[in-house]
Amino acid sequence: MGNRLRDIRRARGLTQLELARISGIPVSVIRKWESGTRTPLSDGLRTLADALDVCADQLLGRPWRRWPRW
């Protein structure tokens, strides 16, 4: 997941510090997630996905599909 997180963050033009500010997640935690030394729990994953405007499945490398907005 760390490589996908880094790639998505960079594609959004964000530094780790900027992502930390947007998400409210400490930059030290984001560094650990990107390096693969830790993985986020479900709440952190959701917060991160929201901050990056992606779904959690994209961060986890799972197949995903957009659901229609009703």
mmJSON file of the N, C-alpha and C atoms, coordinates in Angstrom:
{"data_MODEL":{"atom_site":{
"group_PDB":["ATOM","ATOM","ATOM","ATOM","ATOM","ATOM","ATOM","ATOM","ATOM","ATOM","ATOM","ATOM","ATOM","ATOM","ATOM","ATOM","ATOM","ATOM","ATOM","ATOM","ATOM","ATOM","ATOM","ATOM","ATOM","ATOM","ATOM","ATOM","ATOM","ATOM","ATOM","ATOM","ATOM","ATOM","ATOM","ATOM","ATOM","ATOM","ATOM","ATOM","ATOM","ATOM","ATOM","ATOM","ATOM","ATOM","ATOM","ATOM","ATOM","ATOM","ATOM","ATOM","ATOM","ATOM","ATOM","ATOM","ATOM","ATOM","ATOM","ATOM","ATOM","ATOM","ATOM","ATOM","ATOM","ATOM","ATOM","ATOM","ATOM","ATOM","ATOM","ATOM","ATOM","ATOM","ATOM","ATOM","ATOM","ATOM","ATOM","ATOM","ATOM","ATOM","ATOM","ATOM","ATOM","ATOM","ATOM","ATOM","ATOM","ATOM","ATOM","ATOM","ATOM","ATOM","ATOM","ATOM","ATOM","ATOM","ATOM","ATOM","ATOM","ATOM","ATOM","ATOM","ATOM","ATOM","ATOM","ATOM","ATOM","ATOM","ATOM","ATOM","ATOM","ATOM","ATOM","ATOM","ATOM","ATOM","ATOM","ATOM","ATOM","ATOM","ATOM","ATOM","ATOM","ATOM","ATOM","ATOM","ATOM","ATOM","ATOM","ATOM","ATOM","ATOM","ATOM","ATOM","ATOM","ATOM","ATOM","ATOM","ATOM","ATOM","ATOM","ATOM","ATOM","ATOM","ATOM","ATOM","ATOM","ATOM","ATOM","ATOM","ATOM","ATOM","ATOM","ATOM","ATOM","ATOM","ATOM","ATOM","ATOM","ATOM","ATOM","ATOM","ATOM","ATOM","ATOM","ATOM","ATOM","ATOM","ATOM","ATOM","ATOM","ATOM","ATOM","ATOM","ATOM","ATOM","ATOM","ATOM","ATOM","ATOM","ATOM","ATOM","ATOM","ATOM","ATOM","ATOM","ATOM","ATOM","ATOM","ATOM","ATOM","ATOM","ATOM","ATOM","ATOM","ATOM","ATOM","ATOM","ATOM","ATOM","ATOM","ATOM","ATOM","ATOM","ATOM","ATOM","ATOM","ATOM"],
"id":[1,2,3,4,5,6,7,8,9,10,11,12,13,14,15,16,17,18,19,20,21,22,23,24,25,26,27,28,29,30,31,32,33,34,35,36,37,38,39,40,41,42,43,44,45,46,47,48,49,50,51,52,53,54,55,56,57,58,59,60,61,62,63,64,65,66,67,68,69,70,71,72,73,74,75,76,77,78,79,80,81,82,83,84,85,86,87,88,89,90,91,92,93,94,95,96,97,98,99,100,101,102,103,104,105,106,107,108,109,110,111,112,113,114,115,116,117,118,119,120,121,122,123,124,125,126,127,128,129,130,131,132,133,134,135,136,137,138,139,140,141,142,143,144,145,146,147,148,149,150,151,152,153,154,155,156,157,158,159,160,161,162,163,164,165,166,167,168,169,170,171,172,173,174,175,176,177,178,179,180,181,182,183,184,185,186,187,188,189,190,191,192,193,194,195,196,197,198,199,200,201,202,203,204,205,206,207,208,209,210],
"type_symbol":["N","C","C","N","C","C","N","C","C","N","C","C","N","C","C","N","C","C","N","C","C","N","C","C","N","C","C","N","C","C","N","C","C","N","C","C","N","C","C","N","C","C","N","C","C","N","C","C","N","C","C","N","C","C","N","C","C","N","C","C","N","C","C","N","C","C","N","C","C","N","C","C","N","C","C","N","C","C","N","C","C","N","C","C","N","C","C","N","C","C","N","C","C","N","C","C","N","C","C","N","C","C","N","C","C","N","C","C","N","C","C","N","C","C","N","C","C","N","C","C","N","C","C","N","C","C","N","C","C","N","C","C","N","C","C","N","C","C","N","C","C","N","C","C","N","C","C","N","C","C","N","C","C","N","C","C","N","C","C","N","C","C","N","C","C","N","C","C","N","C","C","N","C","C","N","C","C","N","C","C","N","C","C","N","C","C","N","C","C","N","C","C","N","C","C","N","C","C","N","C","C","N","C","C","N","C","C","N","C","C"],
"label_atom_id":["N","CA","C","N","CA","C","N","CA","C","N","CA","C","N","CA","C","N","CA","C","N","CA","C","N","CA","C","N","CA","C","N","CA","C","N","CA","C","N","CA","C","N","CA","C","N","CA","C","N","CA","C","N","CA","C","N","CA","C","N","CA","C","N","CA","C","N","CA","C","N","CA","C","N","CA","C","N","CA","C","N","CA","C","N","CA","C","N","CA","C","N","CA","C","N","CA","C","N","CA","C","N","CA","C","N","CA","C","N","CA","C","N","CA","C","N","CA","C","N","CA","C","N","CA","C","N","CA","C","N","CA","C","N","CA","C","N","CA","C","N","CA","C","N","CA","C","N","CA","C","N","CA","C","N","CA","C","N","CA","C","N","CA","C","N","CA","C","N","CA","C","N","CA","C","N","CA","C","N","CA","C","N","CA","C","N","CA","C","N","CA","C","N","CA","C","N","CA","C","N","CA","C","N","CA","C","N","CA","C","N","CA","C","N","CA","C","N","CA","C","N","CA","C","N","CA","C","N","CA","C","N","CA","C","N","CA","C","N","CA","C","N","CA","C"],
"label_alt_id":[null,null,null,null,null,null,null,null,null,null,null,null,null,null,null,null,null,null,null,null,null,null,null,null,null,null,null,null,null,null,null,null,null,null,null,null,null,null,null,null,null,null,null,null,null,null,null,null,null,null,null,null,null,null,null,null,null,null,null,null,null,null,null,null,null,null,null,null,null,null,null,null,null,null,null,null,null,null,null,null,null,null,null,null,null,null,null,null,null,null,null,null,null,null,null,null,null,null,null,null,null,null,null,null,null,null,null,null,null,null,null,null,null,null,null,null,null,null,null,null,null,null,null,null,null,null,null,null,null,null,null,null,null,null,null,null,null,null,null,null,null,null,null,null,null,null,null,null,null,null,null,null,null,null,null,null,null,null,null,null,null,null,null,null,null,null,null,null,null,null,null,null,null,null,null,null,null,null,null,null,null,null,null,null,null,null,null,null,null,null,null,null,null,null,null,null,null,null,null,null,null,null,null,null,null,null,null,null,null,null],
"label_comp_id":["MET","MET","MET","GLY","GLY","GLY","ASN","ASN","ASN","ARG","ARG","ARG","LEU","LEU","LEU","ARG","ARG","ARG","ASP","ASP","ASP","ILE","ILE","ILE","ARG","ARG","ARG","ARG","ARG","ARG","ALA","ALA","ALA","ARG","ARG","ARG","GLY","GLY","GLY","LEU","LEU","LEU","THR","THR","THR","GLN","GLN","GLN","LEU","LEU","LEU","GLU","GLU","GLU","LEU","LEU","LEU","ALA","ALA","ALA","ARG","ARG","ARG","ILE","ILE","ILE","SER","SER","SER","GLY","GLY","GLY","ILE","ILE","ILE","PRO","PRO","PRO","VAL","VAL","VAL","SER","SER","SER","VAL","VAL","VAL","ILE","ILE","ILE","ARG","ARG","ARG","LYS","LYS","LYS","TRP","TRP","TRP","GLU","GLU","GLU","SER","SER","SER","GLY","GLY","GLY","THR","THR","THR","ARG","ARG","ARG","THR","THR","THR","PRO","PRO","PRO","LEU","LEU","LEU","SER","SER","SER","ASP","ASP","ASP","GLY","GLY","GLY","LEU","LEU","LEU","ARG","ARG","ARG","THR","THR","THR","LEU","LEU","LEU","ALA","ALA","ALA","ASP","ASP","ASP","ALA","ALA","ALA","LEU","LEU","LEU","ASP","ASP","ASP","VAL","VAL","VAL","CYS","CYS","CYS","ALA","ALA","ALA","ASP","ASP","ASP","GLN","GLN","GLN","LEU","LEU","LEU","LEU","LEU","LEU","GLY","GLY","GLY","ARG","ARG","ARG","PRO","PRO","PRO","TRP","TRP","TRP","ARG","ARG","ARG","ARG","ARG","ARG","TRP","TRP","TRP","PRO","PRO","PRO","ARG","ARG","ARG","TRP","TRP","TRP"],
"label_asym_id":["A","A","A","A","A","A","A","A","A","A","A","A","A","A","A","A","A","A","A","A","A","A","A","A","A","A","A","A","A","A","A","A","A","A","A","A","A","A","A","A","A","A","A","A","A","A","A","A","A","A","A","A","A","A","A","A","A","A","A","A","A","A","A","A","A","A","A","A","A","A","A","A","A","A","A","A","A","A","A","A","A","A","A","A","A","A","A","A","A","A","A","A","A","A","A","A","A","A","A","A","A","A","A","A","A","A","A","A","A","A","A","A","A","A","A","A","A","A","A","A","A","A","A","A","A","A","A","A","A","A","A","A","A","A","A","A","A","A","A","A","A","A","A","A","A","A","A","A","A","A","A","A","A","A","A","A","A","A","A","A","A","A","A","A","A","A","A","A","A","A","A","A","A","A","A","A","A","A","A","A","A","A","A","A","A","A","A","A","A","A","A","A","A","A","A","A","A","A","A","A","A","A","A","A","A","A","A","A","A","A"],
"label_entity_id":["1","1","1","1","1","1","1","1","1","1","1","1","1","1","1","1","1","1","1","1","1","1","1","1","1","1","1","1","1","1","1","1","1","1","1","1","1","1","1","1","1","1","1","1","1","1","1","1","1","1","1","1","1","1","1","1","1","1","1","1","1","1","1","1","1","1","1","1","1","1","1","1","1","1","1","1","1","1","1","1","1","1","1","1","1","1","1","1","1","1","1","1","1","1","1","1","1","1","1","1","1","1","1","1","1","1","1","1","1","1","1","1","1","1","1","1","1","1","1","1","1","1","1","1","1","1","1","1","1","1","1","1","1","1","1","1","1","1","1","1","1","1","1","1","1","1","1","1","1","1","1","1","1","1","1","1","1","1","1","1","1","1","1","1","1","1","1","1","1","1","1","1","1","1","1","1","1","1","1","1","1","1","1","1","1","1","1","1","1","1","1","1","1","1","1","1","1","1","1","1","1","1","1","1","1","1","1","1","1","1"],
"label_seq_id":[1,1,1,2,2,2,3,3,3,4,4,4,5,5,5,6,6,6,7,7,7,8,8,8,9,9,9,10,10,10,11,11,11,12,12,12,13,13,13,14,14,14,15,15,15,16,16,16,17,17,17,18,18,18,19,19,19,20,20,20,21,21,21,22,22,22,23,23,23,24,24,24,25,25,25,26,26,26,27,27,27,28,28,28,29,29,29,30,30,30,31,31,31,32,32,32,33,33,33,34,34,34,35,35,35,36,36,36,37,37,37,38,38,38,39,39,39,40,40,40,41,41,41,42,42,42,43,43,43,44,44,44,45,45,45,46,46,46,47,47,47,48,48,48,49,49,49,50,50,50,51,51,51,52,52,52,53,53,53,54,54,54,55,55,55,56,56,56,57,57,57,58,58,58,59,59,59,60,60,60,61,61,61,62,62,62,63,63,63,64,64,64,65,65,65,66,66,66,67,67,67,68,68,68,69,69,69,70,70,70],
"pdbx_PDB_ins_code":[null,null,null,null,null,null,null,null,null,null,null,null,null,null,null,null,null,null,null,null,null,null,null,null,null,null,null,null,null,null,null,null,null,null,null,null,null,null,null,null,null,null,null,null,null,null,null,null,null,null,null,null,null,null,null,null,null,null,null,null,null,null,null,null,null,null,null,null,null,null,null,null,null,null,null,null,null,null,null,null,null,null,null,null,null,null,null,null,null,null,null,null,null,null,null,null,null,null,null,null,null,null,null,null,null,null,null,null,null,null,null,null,null,null,null,null,null,null,null,null,null,null,null,null,null,null,null,null,null,null,null,null,null,null,null,null,null,null,null,null,null,null,null,null,null,null,null,null,null,null,null,null,null,null,null,null,null,null,null,null,null,null,null,null,null,null,null,null,null,null,null,null,null,null,null,null,null,null,null,null,null,null,null,null,null,null,null,null,null,null,null,null,null,null,null,null,null,null,null,null,null,null,null,null,null,null,null,null,null,null],
"Cartn_x":[0.809,0.0,0.857,2.021,2.87,3.224,3.57,3.927,2.731,1.557,0.352,0.032,0.135,-0.115,0.827,2.108,3.084,2.779,2.47,2.188,0.948,-0.103,-1.331,-1.079,-0.359,-0.044,0.744,1.75,2.56,1.751,0.871,0.019,-0.878,-1.231,-2.041,-1.183,0.132,1.038,1.233,1.093,1.187,2.479,3.022,4.109,3.491,4.321,3.814,3.275,3.953,3.508,2.158,1.975,0.699,-0.429,-0.161,-1.173,-1.505,-0.505,-0.741,-1.662,-1.42,-2.252,-3.692,-3.849,-5.186,-5.965,-5.277,-5.951,-6.053,-5.159,-5.119,-4.353,-3.696,-2.888,-1.451,-0.791,0.591,1.502,2.404,3.308,4.159,4.492,5.288,4.544,3.235,2.424,2.353,2.18,2.148,3.469,4.579,5.896,5.971,5.487,5.516,4.628,3.479,2.589,3.244,3.854,4.493,5.702,6.418,7.599,7.214,5.967,5.506,5.802,6.293,6.569,5.304,4.257,2.949,1.874,0.711,-0.439,-1.582,-2.391,-3.469,-4.606,-5.244,-6.481,-7.593,-8.769,-9.858,-10.184,-10.198,-10.501,-9.438,-8.186,-7.099,-7.122,-7.459,-7.538,-8.635,-9.774,-10.885,-10.523,-9.885,-9.471,-8.487,-7.54,-6.541,-7.176,-8.059,-8.746,-9.548,-10.245,-11.017,-10.101,-8.971,-8.046,-7.461,-7.294,-6.721,-7.788,-9.05,-10.175,-10.131,-9.889,-9.922,-10.713,-11.022,-11.671,-10.585,-10.918,-9.957,-9.452,-10.301,-9.88,-8.719,-8.708,-7.594,-6.289,-6.339,-5.134,-4.654,-5.589,-5.241,-4.908,-5.119,-4.815,-5.87,-7.056,-8.164,-8.907,-9.549,-10.396,-11.503,-11.809,-12.842,-13.702,-14.852,-15.713,-16.494,-16.751,-17.52,-18.993,-19.636,-21.08,-21.785,-22.895,-23.625,-24.087,-24.084,-24.615,-26.101,-26.875,-28.353,-28.879],
"Cartn_y":[-1.189,0.0,1.26,1.192,2.376,3.007,2.167,2.699,3.347,2.727,3.319,4.649,4.695,5.942,7.032,6.729,7.724,8.172,7.219,7.564,8.447,8.118,8.925,10.311,10.364,11.661,12.53,11.948,12.714,13.129,12.252,12.59,13.777,13.928,15.069,16.31,16.159,17.294,17.676,16.705,16.982,16.435,17.156,16.63,15.857,15.123,14.426,15.423,16.534,17.557,18.144,18.414,18.95,17.933,16.665,15.631,15.539,15.671,15.65,16.8,17.975,19.142,18.944,18.431,18.237,17.167,16.083,14.93,14.993,15.752,15.761,14.577,13.822,12.678,13.168,12.835,13.301,12.849,13.738,13.422,12.199,11.996,10.824,9.529,9.55,8.366,8.145,9.216,9.108,8.54,8.984,8.45,6.947,6.516,5.083,4.286,4.836,4.152,4.049,5.13,5.105,4.18,4.085,3.211,1.745,1.514,0.143,-0.418,0.408,-0.087,-0.174,0.524,0.44,0.508,-0.007,0.104,0.752,1.533,2.231,1.298,1.63,0.96,1.541,0.989,1.387,2.881,3.455,4.894,5.751,5.406,6.144,6.005,4.82,4.569,5.412,5.482,6.298,7.781,8.238,9.642,9.972,9.081,9.266,9.266,8.33,8.254,9.524,10.011,11.25,12.427,12.513,13.621,13.591,12.381,12.233,12.146,12.161,12.068,10.788,9.674,8.345,7.439,6.245,5.3,4.453,3.89,3.093,1.912,1.35,0.212,0.593,1.814,2.253,2.259,2.72,2.73,1.314,0.397,-0.977,-1.822,-1.255,-1.984,-2.994,-2.838,-3.725,-3.184,-4.072,-3.577,-2.696,-1.639,-0.727,-0.277,0.199,0.798,1.925,2.903,4.036,3.668,3.937,3.707,4.96,4.814,6.015,6.835,8.127,9.004,9.173,8.861,8.902,10.249],
"Cartn_z":[0.0,0.0,0.0,0.586,0.698,-0.63,-1.61,-2.929,-3.601,-3.483,-4.081,-3.423,-2.107,-1.381,-1.877,-1.954,-2.408,-3.831,-4.708,-6.105,-6.236,-5.495,-5.545,-4.965,-3.854,-3.236,-4.207,-4.838,-5.791,-7.011,-7.476,-8.626,-8.304,-7.031,-6.602,-6.377,-6.51,-6.332,-4.876,-3.974,-2.54,-1.94,-0.991,-0.177,0.984,1.703,2.884,3.899,4.058,5.011,4.607,3.323,2.855,3.066,2.785,3.019,4.5,5.342,6.788,7.201,6.66,6.996,6.522,5.303,4.736,5.503,5.845,6.439,7.962,8.588,10.048,10.625,9.756,10.181,10.342,11.445,11.634,10.486,10.074,8.976,9.304,10.562,10.941,10.634,10.795,10.495,8.985,8.228,6.77,6.259,6.824,6.428,6.68,7.82,8.139,7.199,6.842,5.903,4.54,4.087,2.77,2.742,3.83,3.866,4.06,4.451,4.648,6.023,6.946,8.292,9.142,8.711,9.369,8.304,8.652,7.753,8.531,7.85,8.551,8.944,10.042,10.42,9.556,9.653,8.755,8.843,10.041,10.161,9.482,9.685,9.058,7.549,7.099,5.663,5.024,5.69,5.188,5.162,6.22,6.301,5.192,4.988,3.948,2.562,2.316,1.019,0.761,1.77,1.623,1.296,1.981,1.758,0.347,-0.208,-1.547,-2.635,-2.225,-3.149,-3.989,-3.297,-3.909,-2.977,-3.436,-2.538,-1.861,-0.729,0.034,-0.786,-1.625,-2.456,-3.364,-3.862,-4.701,-3.908,-2.683,-1.852,-1.554,-1.413,-1.085,-2.315,-3.504,-4.718,-5.105,-4.571,-4.903,-6.115,-6.871,-7.952,-7.36,-8.017,-7.509,-8.667,-8.305,-9.317,-8.671,-9.451,-8.944,-8.954,-7.868,-7.782,-8.23,-8.879,-9.317,-8.123,-8.282,-7.221,-7.461,-6.5,-6.644,-6.315],
"occupancy":[1.0,1.0,1.0,1.0,1.0,1.0,1.0,1.0,1.0,1.0,1.0,1.0,1.0,1.0,1.0,1.0,1.0,1.0,1.0,1.0,1.0,1.0,1.0,1.0,1.0,1.0,1.0,1.0,1.0,1.0,1.0,1.0,1.0,1.0,1.0,1.0,1.0,1.0,1.0,1.0,1.0,1.0,1.0,1.0,1.0,1.0,1.0,1.0,1.0,1.0,1.0,1.0,1.0,1.0,1.0,1.0,1.0,1.0,1.0,1.0,1.0,1.0,1.0,1.0,1.0,1.0,1.0,1.0,1.0,1.0,1.0,1.0,1.0,1.0,1.0,1.0,1.0,1.0,1.0,1.0,1.0,1.0,1.0,1.0,1.0,1.0,1.0,1.0,1.0,1.0,1.0,1.0,1.0,1.0,1.0,1.0,1.0,1.0,1.0,1.0,1.0,1.0,1.0,1.0,1.0,1.0,1.0,1.0,1.0,1.0,1.0,1.0,1.0,1.0,1.0,1.0,1.0,1.0,1.0,1.0,1.0,1.0,1.0,1.0,1.0,1.0,1.0,1.0,1.0,1.0,1.0,1.0,1.0,1.0,1.0,1.0,1.0,1.0,1.0,1.0,1.0,1.0,1.0,1.0,1.0,1.0,1.0,1.0,1.0,1.0,1.0,1.0,1.0,1.0,1.0,1.0,1.0,1.0,1.0,1.0,1.0,1.0,1.0,1.0,1.0,1.0,1.0,1.0,1.0,1.0,1.0,1.0,1.0,1.0,1.0,1.0,1.0,1.0,1.0,1.0,1.0,1.0,1.0,1.0,1.0,1.0,1.0,1.0,1.0,1.0,1.0,1.0,1.0,1.0,1.0,1.0,1.0,1.0,1.0,1.0,1.0,1.0,1.0,1.0,1.0,1.0,1.0,1.0,1.0,1.0],
"B_iso_or_equiv":[0.0,0.0,0.0,0.0,0.0,0.0,0.0,0.0,0.0,0.0,0.0,0.0,0.0,0.0,0.0,0.0,0.0,0.0,0.0,0.0,0.0,0.0,0.0,0.0,0.0,0.0,0.0,0.0,0.0,0.0,0.0,0.0,0.0,0.0,0.0,0.0,0.0,0.0,0.0,0.0,0.0,0.0,0.0,0.0,0.0,0.0,0.0,0.0,0.0,0.0,0.0,0.0,0.0,0.0,0.0,0.0,0.0,0.0,0.0,0.0,0.0,0.0,0.0,0.0,0.0,0.0,0.0,0.0,0.0,0.0,0.0,0.0,0.0,0.0,0.0,0.0,0.0,0.0,0.0,0.0,0.0,0.0,0.0,0.0,0.0,0.0,0.0,0.0,0.0,0.0,0.0,0.0,0.0,0.0,0.0,0.0,0.0,0.0,0.0,0.0,0.0,0.0,0.0,0.0,0.0,0.0,0.0,0.0,0.0,0.0,0.0,0.0,0.0,0.0,0.0,0.0,0.0,0.0,0.0,0.0,0.0,0.0,0.0,0.0,0.0,0.0,0.0,0.0,0.0,0.0,0.0,0.0,0.0,0.0,0.0,0.0,0.0,0.0,0.0,0.0,0.0,0.0,0.0,0.0,0.0,0.0,0.0,0.0,0.0,0.0,0.0,0.0,0.0,0.0,0.0,0.0,0.0,0.0,0.0,0.0,0.0,0.0,0.0,0.0,0.0,0.0,0.0,0.0,0.0,0.0,0.0,0.0,0.0,0.0,0.0,0.0,0.0,0.0,0.0,0.0,0.0,0.0,0.0,0.0,0.0,0.0,0.0,0.0,0.0,0.0,0.0,0.0,0.0,0.0,0.0,0.0,0.0,0.0,0.0,0.0,0.0,0.0,0.0,0.0,0.0,0.0,0.0,0.0,0.0,0.0],
"pdbx_formal_charge":[null,null,null,null,null,null,null,null,null,null,null,null,null,null,null,null,null,null,null,null,null,null,null,null,null,null,null,null,null,null,null,null,null,null,null,null,null,null,null,null,null,null,null,null,null,null,null,null,null,null,null,null,null,null,null,null,null,null,null,null,null,null,null,null,null,null,null,null,null,null,null,null,null,null,null,null,null,null,null,null,null,null,null,null,null,null,null,null,null,null,null,null,null,null,null,null,null,null,null,null,null,null,null,null,null,null,null,null,null,null,null,null,null,null,null,null,null,null,null,null,null,null,null,null,null,null,null,null,null,null,null,null,null,null,null,null,null,null,null,null,null,null,null,null,null,null,null,null,null,null,null,null,null,null,null,null,null,null,null,null,null,null,null,null,null,null,null,null,null,null,null,null,null,null,null,null,null,null,null,null,null,null,null,null,null,null,null,null,null,null,null,null,null,null,null,null,null,null,null,null,null,null,null,null,null,null,null,null,null,null],
"auth_seq_id":[1,1,1,2,2,2,3,3,3,4,4,4,5,5,5,6,6,6,7,7,7,8,8,8,9,9,9,10,10,10,11,11,11,12,12,12,13,13,13,14,14,14,15,15,15,16,16,16,17,17,17,18,18,18,19,19,19,20,20,20,21,21,21,22,22,22,23,23,23,24,24,24,25,25,25,26,26,26,27,27,27,28,28,28,29,29,29,30,30,30,31,31,31,32,32,32,33,33,33,34,34,34,35,35,35,36,36,36,37,37,37,38,38,38,39,39,39,40,40,40,41,41,41,42,42,42,43,43,43,44,44,44,45,45,45,46,46,46,47,47,47,48,48,48,49,49,49,50,50,50,51,51,51,52,52,52,53,53,53,54,54,54,55,55,55,56,56,56,57,57,57,58,58,58,59,59,59,60,60,60,61,61,61,62,62,62,63,63,63,64,64,64,65,65,65,66,66,66,67,67,67,68,68,68,69,69,69,70,70,70],
"auth_comp_id":["MET","MET","MET","GLY","GLY","GLY","ASN","ASN","ASN","ARG","ARG","ARG","LEU","LEU","LEU","ARG","ARG","ARG","ASP","ASP","ASP","ILE","ILE","ILE","ARG","ARG","ARG","ARG","ARG","ARG","ALA","ALA","ALA","ARG","ARG","ARG","GLY","GLY","GLY","LEU","LEU","LEU","THR","THR","THR","GLN","GLN","GLN","LEU","LEU","LEU","GLU","GLU","GLU","LEU","LEU","LEU","ALA","ALA","ALA","ARG","ARG","ARG","ILE","ILE","ILE","SER","SER","SER","GLY","GLY","GLY","ILE","ILE","ILE","PRO","PRO","PRO","VAL","VAL","VAL","SER","SER","SER","VAL","VAL","VAL","ILE","ILE","ILE","ARG","ARG","ARG","LYS","LYS","LYS","TRP","TRP","TRP","GLU","GLU","GLU","SER","SER","SER","GLY","GLY","GLY","THR","THR","THR","ARG","ARG","ARG","THR","THR","THR","PRO","PRO","PRO","LEU","LEU","LEU","SER","SER","SER","ASP","ASP","ASP","GLY","GLY","GLY","LEU","LEU","LEU","ARG","ARG","ARG","THR","THR","THR","LEU","LEU","LEU","ALA","ALA","ALA","ASP","ASP","ASP","ALA","ALA","ALA","LEU","LEU","LEU","ASP","ASP","ASP","VAL","VAL","VAL","CYS","CYS","CYS","ALA","ALA","ALA","ASP","ASP","ASP","GLN","GLN","GLN","LEU","LEU","LEU","LEU","LEU","LEU","GLY","GLY","GLY","ARG","ARG","ARG","PRO","PRO","PRO","TRP","TRP","TRP","ARG","ARG","ARG","ARG","ARG","ARG","TRP","TRP","TRP","PRO","PRO","PRO","ARG","ARG","ARG","TRP","TRP","TRP"],
"auth_asym_id":["A","A","A","A","A","A","A","A","A","A","A","A","A","A","A","A","A","A","A","A","A","A","A","A","A","A","A","A","A","A","A","A","A","A","A","A","A","A","A","A","A","A","A","A","A","A","A","A","A","A","A","A","A","A","A","A","A","A","A","A","A","A","A","A","A","A","A","A","A","A","A","A","A","A","A","A","A","A","A","A","A","A","A","A","A","A","A","A","A","A","A","A","A","A","A","A","A","A","A","A","A","A","A","A","A","A","A","A","A","A","A","A","A","A","A","A","A","A","A","A","A","A","A","A","A","A","A","A","A","A","A","A","A","A","A","A","A","A","A","A","A","A","A","A","A","A","A","A","A","A","A","A","A","A","A","A","A","A","A","A","A","A","A","A","A","A","A","A","A","A","A","A","A","A","A","A","A","A","A","A","A","A","A","A","A","A","A","A","A","A","A","A","A","A","A","A","A","A","A","A","A","A","A","A","A","A","A","A","A","A"],
"auth_atom_id":["N","CA","C","N","CA","C","N","CA","C","N","CA","C","N","CA","C","N","CA","C","N","CA","C","N","CA","C","N","CA","C","N","CA","C","N","CA","C","N","CA","C","N","CA","C","N","CA","C","N","CA","C","N","CA","C","N","CA","C","N","CA","C","N","CA","C","N","CA","C","N","CA","C","N","CA","C","N","CA","C","N","CA","C","N","CA","C","N","CA","C","N","CA","C","N","CA","C","N","CA","C","N","CA","C","N","CA","C","N","CA","C","N","CA","C","N","CA","C","N","CA","C","N","CA","C","N","CA","C","N","CA","C","N","CA","C","N","CA","C","N","CA","C","N","CA","C","N","CA","C","N","CA","C","N","CA","C","N","CA","C","N","CA","C","N","CA","C","N","CA","C","N","CA","C","N","CA","C","N","CA","C","N","CA","C","N","CA","C","N","CA","C","N","CA","C","N","CA","C","N","CA","C","N","CA","C","N","CA","C","N","CA","C","N","CA","C","N","CA","C","N","CA","C","N","CA","C","N","CA","C","N","CA","C","N","CA","C","N","CA","C","N","CA","C"],
"pdbx_PDB_model_num":[1,1,1,1,1,1,1,1,1,1,1,1,1,1,1,1,1,1,1,1,1,1,1,1,1,1,1,1,1,1,1,1,1,1,1,1,1,1,1,1,1,1,1,1,1,1,1,1,1,1,1,1,1,1,1,1,1,1,1,1,1,1,1,1,1,1,1,1,1,1,1,1,1,1,1,1,1,1,1,1,1,1,1,1,1,1,1,1,1,1,1,1,1,1,1,1,1,1,1,1,1,1,1,1,1,1,1,1,1,1,1,1,1,1,1,1,1,1,1,1,1,1,1,1,1,1,1,1,1,1,1,1,1,1,1,1,1,1,1,1,1,1,1,1,1,1,1,1,1,1,1,1,1,1,1,1,1,1,1,1,1,1,1,1,1,1,1,1,1,1,1,1,1,1,1,1,1,1,1,1,1,1,1,1,1,1,1,1,1,1,1,1,1,1,1,1,1,1,1,1,1,1,1,1,1,1,1,1,1,1]
}}}
